[in-house]
Amino acid sequence: MKALKRFLPFVLLALIMSATAAPVRGQTATPSPPSLTVSPATVRVGEQVTVSGEDFNRSTPVLERHLALYLASDQADVAETVGSDKVPYYGLIPGDIILDNEGEFRAFRFTVPATLDHGDPAAVRAVTSGTYYIYAVYYSLTLPPRIVPIIVASARITINASRLTLAASRGTVGSALRVSGAGFLPEGSIDLELNAVPVEITGGDTRTGAAGDFESTVLVPPTTAGAHDLVAKVAGLDARAAFRIDPDVAVAPASAQPGAVAILSGSGFGGSQPVTVSLNGVTATTATTSVQGALLAFFTVPDLAARQYNLEARDAAGNVARTVFTLLAAPMPTPPPPSPTPSPTPTQPPVASLNPSSGHISGLVAVSGAFFRPNGTITVRYDEVIVAIAAADRQGSFTAGFVVPQGASGQHNITVSDGFTSRSLAFMIAAVTLPAPGPVAPADGAEVAAPAFQWQAVTAENAPVTYDLQVSADRDFAGAPLAARAGLPGTGYTLTAAEAAGLSPGATYYWRVRAVDAAGNQSAWSAARAFTISGAGAPGWLWYVLAGLGGALLLALGLWLGRLSQRVRPG
């Protein structure tokens, strides 16, 4: 009995430790209020929405609990009533929701209506762009059941009811296009894009009106043949309309004698496509389009009968454009001079010009000149790099063309020389504002074992576009980043083993990305996205085992100390 008294404190200590380590059976947490989850968060009229819910009243084997959902344009709190002055405009979402034995329902789908048609008949209103609310209410337990319109849970959703209308469904590069929008948010700035490239508004509205509408004019920007989406964005909501690009060509001069050099320019062809230029079916020359579908070709007028001809340009994808070219009668031959005479000396200094004088990388530029050395060789340099060689005629005139090479935005020097005299011209690559890439993965707040970064592509006239990626432990990216990559060619990157080794499990990091075009124009950094490196913590059962072992060890220690005290007790 005395020994038991000695061991009792240690036994109690072990029991207390075991009790604190183990959960208290039968203990219940404070119930959570009912909640709704909606996906997607932004949706258009006529599209489907998925709704799930939890922590509602539970169904039992003898009693099913039912929910109804309302869509409303006015915000209200839990316990307020649908149909009251607080929520006068609403629509009953079709469908009966049966709650399960956990008080949950999953993946209930409905189609966003065009009107809110419940409540006061005089108050029926169209669904417009903006914030709407989904309200959950119970059915009564009476027979027959009826809806009790007291709000028990709500969720917010953004509805996009915007529309975009084009005055024409197809056209050519450089043509004027009237663009009309309706159903957008009022008094918002209008951004137009074609192939994710901003399109400048040249006339009309630059902001939506009080009713969320606008009417603007744009010039169709350079792009390739085929169908494209013109997108209008206002305050985060967008609408799109299809527009088809048709190829188009022009020839200069429009008439010439045999032996003259003519320039054919065009747009709206396939990107980087071989093109055959023909006169009445006879090939005159071949060329290759730029990545944006622009064409520049030179051909020597053939010795054919003087009349009009159909001039056709056709690329390998079947895109074709036609114009008319007039071939003039060749001049009458002149008798040879009685004796050789030296080449005439130009009576005025050489002149040269560019068309266009500004553009983008991979664009086509025509160079023409006069009064250079007769029958001389003309060299065209772009910042000291030879980009074209042409032959002057007997009057010292020439035409040539080149593709703008990769380089920085700003002014570049074009030098035209016949070996004796030269002329300098200026060509400008405009600085452009690139849109920031949209981060895709990891999503903001995601937990990942090894981050694999992905982002949306950015399209630019000065192709190709590369990307810079940074990873930091600081949201504001103060100091040197933990990982940085520049000039990434694609829209994704996975950290190397060495880079990933610098990231600690359980720690939060931030990543961002920006776009850089071939002219060195940089977009702004994307918004920083947070992610956490997942770590392998000890499983919960291990703590119970360790607690039990600790209690057993303490009990054994108590028994040992008790026996030891008996041995050393006097007498």
C-alpha positions as CSV (number, residue, x, y, z in Angstrom):
1,M,0.0,0.0,0.0
2,K,2.8,2.4,0.8
3,A,4.5,1.5,-2.5
4,L,1.3,2.3,-4.3
5,K,1.2,5.7,-2.7
6,R,4.8,6.3,-3.9
7,F,3.9,5.4,-7.5
8,L,0.6,7.2,-7.5
9,P,2.0,10.7,-8.5
10,F,3.9,9.1,-11.5
11,V,0.8,7.2,-12.6
12,L,-1.3,10.3,-12.5
13,L,1.3,12.3,-14.4
14,A,1.3,9.6,-17.2
15,L,-2.5,9.5,-17.3
16,I,-2.6,13.3,-17.6
17,M,-0.1,13.4,-20.5
18,S,-2.0,10.6,-22.3
19,A,-5.2,12.4,-21.8
20,T,-3.9,15.7,-23.1
21,A,-2.4,14.0,-26.2
22,A,-5.6,12.2,-27.2
23,P,-8.7,14.0,-28.5
24,V,-11.8,14.3,-26.3
25,R,-14.4,11.9,-27.6
26,G,-17.9,13.2,-28.1
27,Q,-16.7,16.9,-28.2
28,T,-18.5,18.8,-31.0
29,A,-17.4,22.0,-32.6
30,T,-19.6,25.1,-33.0
31,P,-21.6,24.4,-36.2
32,S,-20.6,26.5,-39.3
33,P,-23.2,28.6,-41.0
34,P,-24.5,27.4,-44.3
35,S,-22.5,28.5,-47.3
36,L,-22.6,28.4,-51.1
37,T,-19.8,28.0,-53.6
38,V,-20.2,29.2,-57.2
39,S,-18.2,28.4,-60.4
40,P,-17.3,30.2,-62.5
41,A,-17.2,33.5,-60.7
42,T,-17.8,35.4,-64.0
43,V,-20.4,34.1,-66.5
44,R,-22.3,35.4,-69.5
45,V,-26.1,35.3,-70.0
46,G,-27.1,31.9,-71.4
47,E,-24.1,30.1,-69.9
48,Q,-24.2,27.6,-67.1
49,V,-23.3,28.1,-63.4
50,T,-22.4,25.3,-61.0
51,V,-23.5,25.8,-57.3
52,S,-22.5,23.6,-54.3
53,G,-23.4,24.1,-50.7
54,E,-22.7,22.8,-47.2
55,D,-23.6,23.1,-43.5
56,F,-27.4,23.3,-44.3
57,N,-30.1,21.3,-42.4
58,R,-29.5,17.6,-42.8
59,S,-32.0,15.2,-44.4
60,T,-32.8,12.0,-42.5
61,P,-34.2,8.7,-43.6
62,V,-37.7,9.9,-42.7
63,L,-37.5,13.6,-43.6
64,E,-35.9,15.2,-46.7
65,R,-34.8,18.8,-46.6
66,H,-35.1,20.9,-49.7
67,L,-33.6,24.2,-50.9
68,A,-34.6,26.8,-53.5
69,L,-32.2,29.3,-55.1
70,Y,-32.9,32.8,-56.2
71,L,-30.9,35.2,-58.5
72,A,-31.1,38.8,-57.5
73,S,-29.5,42.1,-58.4
74,D,-29.6,43.6,-54.9
75,Q,-27.4,42.7,-52.0
76,A,-29.1,41.4,-48.8
77,D,-27.9,39.8,-45.5
78,V,-28.8,36.4,-44.1
79,A,-32.3,36.4,-42.4
80,E,-33.6,39.1,-44.8
81,T,-36.4,38.3,-47.1
82,V,-36.4,37.8,-50.9
83,G,-39.2,39.9,-52.4
84,S,-38.9,42.6,-49.7
85,D,-37.9,46.2,-50.4
86,K,-34.3,45.1,-49.9
87,V,-34.6,42.5,-52.8
88,P,-37.4,43.7,-55.2
89,Y,-35.9,42.3,-58.4
90,Y,-35.2,38.5,-58.4
91,G,-35.7,35.3,-60.4
92,L,-36.4,31.8,-59.0
93,I,-33.8,29.5,-60.3
94,P,-35.5,26.3,-61.7
95,G,-34.8,23.1,-60.0
96,D,-35.3,21.4,-56.6
97,I,-32.3,20.8,-54.4
98,I,-32.4,17.9,-52.0
99,L,-29.9,18.1,-49.1
100,D,-28.0,14.9,-48.1
101,N,-27.5,13.5,-44.6
102,E,-24.5,15.9,-44.2
103,G,-26.5,19.0,-45.1
104,E,-24.7,19.3,-48.4
105,F,-25.5,19.4,-52.1
106,R,-23.0,19.2,-55.0
107,A,-22.8,20.5,-58.6
108,F,-26.3,22.0,-59.1
109,R,-26.3,23.7,-62.5
110,F,-28.5,26.4,-63.9
111,T,-28.5,28.7,-66.9
112,V,-28.1,32.4,-66.4
113,P,-31.5,34.0,-67.5
114,A,-31.9,37.1,-69.6
115,T,-34.4,38.6,-67.2
116,L,-35.4,38.6,-63.5
117,D,-39.1,37.8,-63.8
118,H,-40.3,37.3,-60.3
119,G,-41.7,39.8,-57.8
120,D,-43.7,42.8,-58.9
121,P,-44.7,42.2,-62.6
122,A,-44.0,45.9,-63.2
123,A,-40.5,45.4,-61.8
124,V,-39.3,42.8,-64.3
125,R,-35.9,43.9,-65.5
126,A,-33.3,42.6,-68.0
127,V,-30.1,41.0,-66.6
128,T,-27.2,43.5,-67.4
129,S,-23.5,43.4,-66.7
130,G,-22.6,43.7,-63.1
131,T,-22.7,41.9,-59.7
132,Y,-25.5,39.6,-58.9
133,Y,-26.4,37.5,-55.8
134,I,-27.5,33.9,-55.4
135,Y,-29.7,33.4,-52.3
136,A,-30.5,30.0,-50.7
137,V,-33.8,29.6,-48.9
138,Y,-35.5,26.5,-47.4
139,Y,-38.8,24.8,-48.3
140,S,-41.2,24.5,-45.4
141,L,-42.0,21.2,-43.8
142,T,-45.7,21.6,-44.4
143,L,-47.8,19.7,-47.0
144,P,-47.6,20.8,-49.7
145,P,-44.1,22.3,-49.2
146,R,-43.8,26.0,-50.0
147,I,-40.8,28.2,-50.3
148,V,-39.9,30.2,-47.2
149,P,-38.1,33.2,-48.7
150,I,-35.8,34.0,-45.8
151,I,-32.2,34.0,-46.9
152,V,-30.0,31.4,-45.1
153,A,-26.9,31.6,-47.4
154,S,-25.7,33.7,-50.3
155,A,-22.9,33.9,-52.9
156,R,-21.8,36.6,-55.3
157,I,-21.4,36.2,-59.1
158,T,-20.4,38.6,-61.9
159,I,-22.6,38.5,-65.0
160,N,-21.3,39.6,-68.3
161,A,-24.1,40.7,-70.6
162,S,-22.0,42.7,-73.0
163,R,-22.3,42.4,-76.7
164,L,-20.0,43.5,-79.6
165,T,-21.2,44.2,-83.1
166,L,-19.1,45.0,-86.2
167,A,-20.4,47.0,-89.2
168,A,-18.6,44.4,-91.5
169,S,-17.7,40.8,-90.9
170,R,-14.6,40.9,-93.2
171,G,-12.2,43.5,-94.6
172,T,-8.6,44.3,-95.4
173,V,-5.7,45.5,-93.4
174,G,-5.8,49.3,-93.0
175,S,-9.5,49.6,-93.7
176,A,-11.8,51.5,-91.4
177,L,-14.2,49.4,-89.3
178,R,-17.1,50.6,-87.2
179,V,-17.4,48.8,-83.8
180,S,-20.5,49.0,-81.6
181,G,-20.9,47.7,-78.0
182,A,-23.8,47.4,-75.6
183,G,-24.4,45.9,-72.2
184,F,-21.1,46.9,-70.7
185,L,-20.6,48.7,-67.4
186,P,-21.3,52.4,-67.7
187,E,-18.6,55.1,-67.9
188,G,-15.8,52.7,-68.4
189,S,-12.6,53.0,-70.5
190,I,-12.8,50.9,-73.8
191,D,-9.9,48.6,-74.7
192,L,-9.9,46.9,-78.1
193,E,-7.7,44.0,-79.0
194,L,-7.1,41.8,-82.1
195,N,-5.0,38.7,-81.4
196,A,-4.2,40.0,-77.9
197,V,-2.6,43.1,-79.6
198,P,-4.1,46.5,-78.7
199,V,-6.1,48.2,-81.4
200,E,-6.2,52.0,-81.4
201,I,-9.5,53.7,-81.5
202,T,-9.3,56.3,-84.3
203,G,-12.8,57.8,-84.0
204,G,-15.9,57.8,-81.9
205,D,-16.2,56.8,-78.2
206,T,-13.3,55.9,-76.0
207,R,-15.5,55.3,-73.0
208,T,-18.9,53.7,-72.6
209,G,-22.0,55.8,-72.0
210,A,-24.4,55.9,-69.1
211,A,-26.2,52.8,-70.6
212,G,-22.9,50.9,-71.1
213,D,-22.9,51.3,-74.9
214,F,-20.4,52.8,-77.3
215,E,-19.7,53.3,-81.0
216,S,-16.1,53.6,-82.2
217,T,-14.0,53.4,-85.4
218,V,-10.7,51.5,-85.7
219,L,-8.3,50.8,-88.5
220,V,-7.8,47.1,-89.1
221,P,-4.3,46.4,-87.9
222,P,-1.7,44.3,-89.7
223,T,-2.3,40.6,-89.3
224,T,-2.6,37.3,-91.2
225,A,-5.5,36.1,-93.4
226,G,-8.4,34.3,-92.0
227,A,-10.8,34.6,-89.0
228,H,-9.8,36.5,-85.9
229,D,-11.6,37.7,-82.8
230,L,-11.9,41.4,-82.1
231,V,-12.3,41.8,-78.3
232,A,-13.7,44.8,-76.4
233,K,-12.8,45.0,-72.7
234,V,-14.4,47.4,-70.2
235,A,-13.7,47.2,-66.5
236,G,-12.8,43.5,-66.5
237,L,-15.7,42.4,-68.7
238,D,-15.2,41.5,-72.4
239,A,-17.2,40.7,-75.5
240,R,-15.9,39.5,-78.8
241,A,-16.9,39.4,-82.5
242,A,-15.5,37.5,-85.4
243,F,-13.7,39.4,-88.2
244,R,-12.2,37.9,-91.3
245,I,-9.0,39.4,-92.9
246,D,-8.9,39.3,-96.7
247,P,-5.6,39.7,-98.6
248,D,-5.0,42.9,-100.6
249,V,-2.3,44.1,-103.0
250,A,-1.2,47.3,-104.8
251,V,1.4,47.8,-107.5
252,A,3.6,50.8,-108.1
253,P,3.8,52.1,-110.7
254,A,0.4,50.9,-112.0
255,S,1.7,51.0,-115.6
256,A,5.2,50.6,-117.1
257,Q,7.1,49.7,-120.1
258,P,8.9,46.3,-120.6
259,G,12.1,46.2,-118.6
260,A,11.0,48.5,-115.8
261,V,11.0,47.4,-112.2
262,A,7.6,47.4,-110.4
263,I,6.9,47.0,-106.7
264,L,4.0,44.9,-105.4
265,S,3.0,45.4,-101.8
266,G,0.3,43.6,-100.0
267,S,-1.1,42.6,-96.6
268,G,-3.5,40.0,-95.1
269,F,-1.7,36.9,-96.5
270,G,-0.6,33.9,-94.5
271,G,2.3,34.4,-92.1
272,S,5.7,33.4,-93.5
273,Q,4.2,32.0,-96.6
274,P,5.8,31.7,-100.1
275,V,3.9,33.8,-102.6
276,T,3.8,33.5,-106.4
277,V,3.2,36.7,-108.4
278,S,1.9,36.2,-111.9
279,L,0.7,38.3,-114.9
280,N,-2.2,36.5,-116.7
281,G,-1.0,33.2,-115.3
282,V,2.7,33.7,-116.2
283,T,5.0,33.8,-113.1
284,A,6.7,37.2,-112.8
285,T,8.4,36.7,-109.4
286,T,8.2,34.9,-106.0
287,A,8.5,36.3,-102.5
288,T,7.9,35.3,-98.9
289,T,5.5,37.1,-96.6
290,S,6.3,38.4,-93.1
291,V,5.1,36.8,-89.9
292,Q,2.2,39.3,-90.0
293,G,1.2,38.4,-93.6
294,A,2.7,41.5,-95.3
295,L,4.1,41.1,-98.8
296,L,6.7,43.1,-100.7
297,A,7.9,41.8,-104.1
298,F,9.8,43.3,-107.1
299,F,9.5,42.2,-110.6
300,T,10.8,43.2,-114.0
301,V,8.0,44.1,-116.4
302,P,8.2,41.4,-119.1
303,D,8.2,42.1,-122.8
304,L,4.6,41.5,-123.6
305,A,1.9,43.2,-125.7
306,A,0.9,46.6,-124.5
307,R,-2.5,46.2,-122.7
308,Q,-4.0,45.6,-119.3
309,Y,-3.1,42.4,-117.4
310,N,-4.4,40.7,-114.3
311,L,-1.7,40.8,-111.6
312,E,-2.2,38.1,-109.0
313,A,-0.5,37.2,-105.8
314,R,-1.2,33.8,-104.3
315,D,0.4,32.2,-101.2
316,A,0.9,28.6,-100.5
317,A,-2.2,28.5,-98.2
318,G,-4.4,29.6,-101.1
319,N,-4.9,33.2,-100.0
320,V,-5.1,35.3,-103.2
321,A,-5.4,39.0,-104.1
322,R,-5.6,40.6,-107.5
323,T,-5.1,44.0,-109.1
324,V,-4.7,45.4,-112.6
325,F,-1.4,46.3,-114.2
326,T,-1.0,48.2,-117.5
327,L,1.9,47.3,-119.8
328,L,2.9,50.2,-122.0
329,A,4.3,50.0,-125.4
330,A,8.1,49.8,-125.6
331,P,9.9,52.9,-126.8
332,M,11.1,53.0,-130.4
333,P,14.7,52.0,-130.7
334,T,17.1,54.9,-131.1
335,P,20.1,54.7,-133.5
336,P,23.4,54.1,-131.9
337,P,25.6,57.1,-131.4
338,P,28.3,57.7,-134.0
339,S,31.0,57.1,-131.5
340,P,31.3,55.9,-128.0
341,T,30.7,58.5,-125.3
342,P,31.4,58.3,-121.6
343,S,28.6,57.6,-119.2
344,P,26.7,60.8,-118.4
345,T,27.4,62.4,-115.1
346,P,24.4,63.1,-113.0
347,T,23.4,66.7,-113.0
348,Q,22.1,66.6,-109.5
349,P,23.0,64.7,-106.3
350,P,21.5,61.3,-105.7
351,V,18.2,61.0,-103.8
352,A,16.7,58.1,-101.9
353,S,13.5,57.3,-100.0
354,L,12.0,54.6,-97.8
355,N,8.5,53.3,-97.8
356,P,7.5,53.0,-95.0
357,S,9.9,55.0,-92.9
358,S,8.8,53.3,-89.7
359,G,7.6,49.8,-88.9
360,H,8.4,46.7,-86.9
361,I,10.8,43.8,-86.9
362,S,10.3,41.4,-89.8
363,G,8.3,44.1,-91.7
364,L,9.0,44.8,-95.3
365,V,10.6,48.1,-96.5
366,A,11.0,49.4,-100.0
367,V,14.0,51.6,-100.9
368,S,14.0,53.6,-104.1
369,G,16.5,56.1,-105.5
370,A,17.5,58.2,-108.5
371,F,20.6,60.0,-109.9
372,F,23.0,57.4,-108.6
373,R,25.8,56.0,-110.7
374,P,24.3,54.8,-114.0
375,N,24.3,51.0,-114.2
376,G,26.1,50.9,-110.9
377,T,25.6,48.5,-108.0
378,I,23.6,49.9,-105.1
379,T,24.2,48.6,-101.6
380,V,21.7,49.2,-98.8
381,R,22.9,49.0,-95.2
382,Y,20.8,48.8,-92.0
383,D,23.0,50.0,-89.1
384,E,26.1,49.0,-91.2
385,V,24.7,45.5,-92.0
386,I,24.0,44.9,-95.7
387,V,20.3,44.1,-96.2
388,A,19.9,44.6,-99.9
389,I,21.8,44.9,-103.2
390,A,20.3,46.3,-106.4
391,A,21.4,47.4,-109.9
392,A,20.8,50.9,-111.0
393,D,19.5,51.5,-114.5
394,R,21.2,53.7,-117.1
395,Q,19.5,56.7,-115.6
396,G,20.8,55.8,-112.1
397,S,17.4,54.8,-110.7
398,F,16.8,51.7,-108.7
399,T,14.3,50.0,-106.4
400,A,15.1,47.4,-103.7
401,G,13.5,46.0,-100.6
402,F,14.6,44.4,-97.3
403,V,13.1,42.7,-94.2
404,V,13.7,44.8,-91.0
405,P,16.2,42.8,-88.9
406,Q,16.0,42.3,-85.2
407,G,17.1,45.2,-83.1
408,A,16.2,47.7,-80.4
409,S,13.3,50.1,-80.8
410,G,14.2,53.6,-81.8
411,Q,15.8,55.2,-84.8
412,H,18.1,53.2,-87.2
413,N,20.4,54.5,-89.9
414,I,19.8,53.3,-93.5
415,T,22.7,54.0,-95.9
416,V,22.3,53.8,-99.7
417,S,25.6,53.8,-101.6
418,D,26.8,53.2,-105.2
419,G,30.4,53.0,-104.1
420,F,31.0,56.7,-104.9
421,T,28.2,58.6,-103.3
422,S,25.8,57.7,-100.5
423,R,22.7,58.9,-98.8
424,S,21.5,58.3,-95.2
425,L,17.9,57.7,-94.3
426,A,16.2,57.2,-90.9
427,F,14.0,54.2,-90.1
428,M,12.1,54.1,-86.9
429,I,11.0,51.1,-84.9
430,A,8.4,52.4,-82.6
431,A,8.4,51.7,-78.9
432,V,5.2,49.8,-78.0
433,T,3.5,48.9,-74.8
434,L,3.2,45.1,-74.4
435,P,0.4,43.6,-72.2
436,A,1.7,41.8,-69.2
437,P,1.4,38.0,-69.4
438,G,-1.4,36.5,-67.4
439,P,-0.1,34.1,-64.7
440,V,-1.7,30.6,-64.9
441,A,0.1,28.2,-62.5
442,P,0.8,28.0,-59.7
443,A,-2.5,29.7,-58.8
444,D,-2.4,32.4,-56.1
445,G,-2.1,30.7,-52.7
446,A,-1.5,27.2,-54.2
447,E,0.5,24.6,-52.3
448,V,2.9,22.7,-54.6
449,A,5.8,20.2,-54.1
450,A,7.8,21.5,-57.1
451,P,6.6,24.6,-58.8
452,A,6.0,24.4,-62.6
453,F,5.3,27.9,-63.8
454,Q,2.9,28.7,-66.6
455,W,1.6,31.9,-68.1
456,Q,-0.5,33.2,-71.0
457,A,1.2,34.0,-74.3
458,V,1.7,37.7,-75.5
459,T,1.6,38.5,-79.2
460,A,3.6,41.4,-80.5
461,E,4.4,42.9,-83.9
462,N,8.1,42.7,-83.1
463,A,8.3,38.9,-82.9
464,P,9.5,36.7,-81.4
465,V,8.4,37.4,-77.8
466,T,10.4,36.0,-74.9
467,Y,9.7,36.1,-71.1
468,D,11.5,36.9,-67.9
469,L,10.6,35.0,-64.7
470,Q,11.4,35.9,-61.1
471,V,10.8,34.0,-57.8
472,S,11.2,35.8,-54.5
473,A,10.5,35.4,-50.8
474,D,9.3,39.0,-50.7
475,R,5.9,40.0,-52.2
476,D,7.4,43.3,-53.4
477,F,10.5,41.6,-54.8
478,A,12.8,43.7,-52.8
479,G,16.4,42.6,-53.1
480,A,17.8,39.9,-55.4
481,P,15.3,37.2,-56.5
482,L,15.8,33.6,-55.3
483,A,15.5,32.5,-58.9
484,A,15.5,34.5,-62.1
485,R,15.3,33.5,-65.8
486,A,15.5,35.8,-68.8
487,G,14.8,35.2,-72.4
488,L,12.5,32.1,-71.9
489,P,11.1,31.3,-75.4
490,G,7.9,29.5,-74.2
491,T,5.0,30.1,-71.8
492,G,6.3,27.8,-69.1
493,Y,9.3,26.9,-66.9
494,T,10.1,24.3,-64.3
495,L,12.8,25.1,-61.7
496,T,16.0,23.2,-61.9
497,A,17.0,20.9,-59.0
498,A,19.5,23.6,-57.9
499,E,16.9,26.3,-58.0
500,A,14.3,24.3,-56.2
501,A,16.8,23.4,-53.5
502,G,16.7,27.0,-52.3
503,L,13.0,26.8,-51.5
504,S,12.0,25.6,-48.0
505,P,9.0,23.3,-47.3
506,G,6.2,25.2,-45.6
507,A,7.5,28.6,-46.7
508,T,5.6,31.0,-48.9
509,Y,7.1,32.5,-52.1
510,Y,6.0,34.8,-54.9
511,W,6.5,34.7,-58.7
512,R,5.9,37.1,-61.5
513,V,6.6,37.2,-65.3
514,R,7.0,39.8,-68.0
515,A,7.1,39.8,-71.8
516,V,10.0,41.2,-74.0
517,D,9.7,41.6,-77.7
518,A,12.5,41.4,-80.3
519,A,12.9,45.2,-80.2
520,G,13.5,45.1,-76.5
521,N,10.1,46.5,-75.5
522,Q,9.2,45.2,-72.1
523,S,5.7,44.7,-70.6
524,A,5.0,45.5,-66.9
525,W,5.6,42.7,-64.5
526,S,2.5,40.5,-64.0
527,A,0.8,40.7,-60.6
528,A,2.7,38.6,-58.0
529,R,1.3,35.2,-57.2
530,A,1.9,33.4,-53.9
531,F,2.6,29.7,-53.5
532,T,3.7,27.5,-50.7
533,I,6.2,24.6,-50.8
534,S,4.5,21.6,-49.4
535,G,6.4,19.7,-46.6
536,A,6.2,16.2,-45.2
537,G,5.1,16.7,-41.6
538,A,4.7,13.9,-39.1
539,P,1.4,12.0,-39.4
540,G,-1.2,12.5,-36.7
541,W,-1.1,8.9,-35.4
542,L,2.6,9.3,-34.7
543,W,1.9,11.9,-32.0
544,Y,-0.5,9.5,-30.2
545,V,2.1,6.7,-30.3
546,L,4.8,9.0,-29.0
547,A,2.5,10.3,-26.2
548,G,1.7,6.7,-25.2
549,L,5.4,5.7,-25.2
550,G,6.2,8.8,-23.1
551,G,3.5,7.8,-20.5
552,A,4.8,4.2,-20.3
553,L,8.4,5.5,-19.9
554,L,7.3,7.8,-17.0
555,L,5.4,4.9,-15.4
556,A,8.4,2.6,-15.6
557,L,10.6,5.4,-14.2
558,G,8.2,5.8,-11.3
559,L,8.3,2.0,-10.5
560,W,12.1,2.0,-10.7
561,L,12.4,5.0,-8.4
562,G,10.0,3.4,-5.9
563,R,12.0,0.2,-5.7
564,L,15.2,2.1,-5.4
565,S,13.8,4.1,-2.5
566,Q,12.9,0.8,-0.7
567,R,16.4,-0.5,-1.1
568,V,18.0,2.5,0.5
569,R,15.5,3.0,3.3
570,P,17.3,2.6,6.8
571,G,16.4,-0.6,8.8
